[in-house]
């Protein structure tokens, strides 16, 4: 089964995630995503669009039934590949948009933060970062990225409490740039409009800020990466992670 599909139209490269129930970010999914993003990075479109092909879940995050059993030596490259995907989006030579048409939590939420703009479904939706409820911190690079898109205090509050929030709060704190009943259609229109901008203005504007944010994310990740691994592999966190992985495997 293909885990994602890429289409090209009107200067927009559109990546559809369809990795399975809940759109989990499995090792295979991240490998496929990294490959596509690297190809686009070397020859950028006029705009990039990321969506979940109409699913009610944009992504529920990492595939815990798969990675929950990972030791440190396997978890380390997996996390680095995820960070590489974020970096490729942040430094892409074109504007980028995510259609958050369904729930986006944990790593799924983090992935949506990498694009310049987010169109979020209006109505009942769950968004946020519940990592602390597994006994682990939010990865430091992700926290730096969340702070860049919202504010330091919002990043601190939601990463530390693990509280999920909805569309209106997403708009209030700056996560959502647009709320819409049909986020996929609105995001396609927005991406086409960005692709149609003349010259390099739009792409250079986003690169000025995108690359600066990428530098912050890299620096935070390098400083705290091993501490995150220590927390993940701690007996307390492993007990919760294994229990959650078992529940998701049923």
C-alpha positions in Angstrom: 0.0 0.0 0.0 1.3 3.5 -0.9 1.6 5.5 2.3 1.4 8.9 0.5 0.6 10.2 -2.9 2.1 13.3 -4.6 0.3 15.2 -7.3 1.3 18.3 -9.3 -1.1 20.9 -10.6 -0.9 24.7 -11.3 2.5 24.9 -9.8 1.4 23.2 -6.5 2.9 19.9 -5.3 0.3 18.2 -3.1 1.3 15.5 -0.7 -1.6 13.4 0.5 -1.0 11.3 3.7 -2.9 8.0 3.8 -0.8 5.8 6.1 -3.6 3.8 7.6 -6.2 4.2 10.4 -5.4 7.5 12.2 -2.7 8.3 9.7 0.2 7.2 12.0 3.7 8.3 11.2 5.4 4.9 11.0 9.0 4.3 10.1 7.9 3.4 6.6 5.7 6.5 6.3 8.5 8.8 7.4 10.9 7.2 5.0 8.5 7.8 2.1 7.8 11.4 3.2 11.5 12.1 3.5 12.1 10.8 0.0 9.4 12.9 -1.5 10.4 16.0 0.4 14.0 15.6 -0.6 13.1 15.4 -4.3 10.9 18.5 -4.0 13.6 20.3 -2.1 16.1 19.8 -4.9 13.6 21.1 -7.5 10.9 23.2 -5.6 7.4 23.7 -6.9 5.8 27.1 -6.8 3.9 26.0 -3.6 3.7 22.9 -1.4 0.4 21.5 0.1 0.2 18.8 2.7 -3.1 17.1 3.5 -4.6 13.9 4.7 -6.8 13.3 1.6 -10.1 14.1 3.4 -9.5 11.9 6.4 -11.1 12.8 9.7 -7.7 12.4 11.3 -4.8 14.5 9.8 -2.4 12.4 11.9 -2.4 10.8 15.4 1.3 11.0 15.6 4.0 8.3 15.8 3.0 4.7 15.3 3.4 3.6 18.9 2.6 -0.1 18.2 5.7 -0.1 16.0 8.1 2.2 17.7 7.0 1.5 21.3 9.3 -1.6 21.4 12.3 0.3 20.0 15.4 0.5 22.0 17.5 3.6 22.0 19.6 2.5 19.0 16.4 2.3 16.8 14.6 5.2 18.3 17.5 7.6 17.6 17.5 7.4 13.8 13.7 7.3 13.7 13.5 10.6 15.5 16.3 12.1 13.4 14.4 11.2 10.2 11.3 13.0 11.6 13.4 16.1 12.3 14.9 15.8 8.8 11.3 15.9 7.4 10.6 19.1 9.4 13.8 20.7 8.2 13.1 19.9 4.6 9.7 21.6 4.8 11.1 24.6 6.8 13.8 25.2 4.2 11.8 24.4 1.1 12.2 27.0 -1.6 8.5 27.8 -1.9 5.5 28.7 0.3 3.9 25.8 2.1 0.4 25.1 3.4 -1.1 22.3 5.6 -4.8 21.4 5.4 -5.6 20.2 9.0 -8.9 18.6 8.1 -9.1 16.3 11.1 -7.5 15.6 14.5 -3.8 16.4 14.7 -2.0 15.4 17.8 1.6 14.7 19.0 3.9 14.2 16.0 1.0 14.8 13.6 0.5 18.2 15.1 4.2 18.9 15.0 4.3 18.0 11.3 1.7 20.6 10.5 3.8 23.2 12.3 6.5 22.9 9.7 4.5 24.5 6.9 4.2 28.3 6.7 0.4 28.3 6.9 -2.4 26.1 8.3 -6.0 25.9 7.2 -7.9 24.2 10.0 -11.4 22.6 9.9 -14.0 24.6 11.7 -15.9 22.7 14.3 -15.1 19.8 16.6 -11.5 18.8 16.3 -8.7 17.8 18.6 -5.3 19.4 18.4 -2.3 19.4 20.6 0.7 17.7 22.2 -0.1 15.1 24.9 3.4 13.7 25.1 3.7 14.5 28.9 0.8 12.0 29.5 3.2 9.3 28.2 5.8 10.5 30.7 8.1 12.2 28.1 8.7 15.8 27.2 7.9 17.4 23.9 11.0 17.2 21.8 12.9 20.4 22.2 13.0 21.2 18.5 9.3 20.8 18.3 8.8 23.1 21.2 10.9 25.7 19.5 8.8 25.3 16.4 5.5 25.5 18.3 6.8 28.7 20.0 7.8 30.2 16.6 4.2 29.6 15.2 2.4 30.8 18.4 4.3 32.2 21.4 6.7 31.0 24.0 4.0 30.9 26.6 1.5 29.0 24.5 4.2 26.5 23.6 5.1 26.1 27.3 1.5 25.9 28.5 0.3 23.3 26.0 3.4 21.1 26.0 3.6 21.1 29.8 -0.1 20.4 30.5 -0.7 18.1 27.5 -4.1 19.8 27.2 -5.8 19.4 23.8 -7.6 22.3 22.2 -10.1 22.9 19.3 -10.3 25.0 16.2 -11.3 28.3 17.8 -8.4 28.1 20.3 -6.1 27.2 17.4 -7.2 30.4 15.7 -6.8 32.5 18.9 -3.2 31.4 19.6 -2.0 31.6 16.0 -1.7 28.0 15.1 -4.6 28.3 12.6 -4.2 30.9 9.9 -7.6 30.1 8.4 -10.7 28.3 9.7 -12.9 26.8 7.1 -15.8 24.2 6.8 -13.9 22.7 3.9 -10.2 23.0 4.7 -8.9 20.9 1.9 -10.6 23.1 -0.8 -9.6 26.3 1.0 -6.0 25.1 1.3 -5.9 24.2 -2.4 -7.1 27.7 -3.3 -4.5 29.3 -1.0 -1.7 27.1 -2.4 -2.7 28.0 -6.0 -2.8 31.7 -5.1 0.6 31.5 -3.6 1.9 29.6 -6.6 0.6 32.2 -8.9 2.5 35.1 -7.3 4.9 36.6 -9.8 8.7 36.3 -9.4 10.4 35.1 -6.3 8.9 37.4 -3.7 6.7 34.8 -1.9 9.3 32.1 -1.9 12.0 34.4 -0.6 9.8 35.9 2.1 9.1 32.4 3.5 12.8 31.4 3.2 14.0 34.4 5.3 11.8 33.2 8.2 11.7 29.5 7.5 15.4 29.1 7.5 15.8 31.2 10.7 13.2 28.9 12.4 14.9 25.8 11.1 18.2 27.0 12.7 16.4 27.4 16.1 14.8 23.9 15.7 18.2 22.3 14.9 20.0 24.1 17.8 17.3 23.0 20.3 17.3 19.5 19.0 21.1 19.1 19.1 21.2 20.4 22.7 18.4 18.3 24.2 18.2 15.2 21.9 19.9 12.8 24.2 17.9 14.1 27.2 14.7 13.3 25.3 16.0 9.8 24.6 16.8 9.3 28.3 13.3 10.4 29.2 11.7 8.1 26.6 13.7 5.1 27.8 13.1 5.7 31.5 11.2 2.9 33.3 8.3 5.3 34.2 7.8 6.4 30.6 8.2 2.9 29.1 5.5 1.5 31.3 3.0 4.1 29.9 4.3 3.8 26.4 4.0 0.0 26.3 0.5 0.2 27.8 -0.6 2.7 25.2 1.0 0.7 22.4 -0.9 -2.4 23.5 -4.2 -0.5 23.6 -3.6 0.9 20.0 -2.8 -2.6 18.8 -6.1 -4.1 19.7 
